[in-house]
Amino acid sequence: MLIKKSWKNHIEKSYTTAYITECIEYAQTVLNGTLRLNKKISDDISVVTIEHTYEESNLLYPKIDSILMAGVEIGEAAANKLMCMLSKEVNIEPRIESKMISFGSVRDLK
């Protein structure tokens, strides 16, 4: 509850025009705060979330843009990096594939 109150206060008192959230719950909190303040997604505030399950952002209304990054790949890359560090092997930085899923929640500044 404290997070939701502080987000609402932040949205009310700041001139922030874009948010990137790390999970779907924070994205919903931002959406709720903007709707309560009669702000429109993409016109007044742009919102993007990082999701770990394909089409998880479809649960939100209005739908928002998301960056899909599979949690399994992130965990695997972290475990491999840790094992290389422990064994003192040279390791190439891991590349984690991501996919942008667009629903028009980000304002085009062109």
PyMOL commands that set and color helices and strands:
alter all, ss='L'
color gray80, all
select helices_A, chain A and resi 2-13+24-36+56-59+71-87
alter helices_A, ss='H'
color red, helices_A
select strands_A, chain A and resi 18-21+46-51+65-68+99-101
alter strands_A, ss='S'
color yellow, strands_A
deselect
rebuild
show_as cartoon
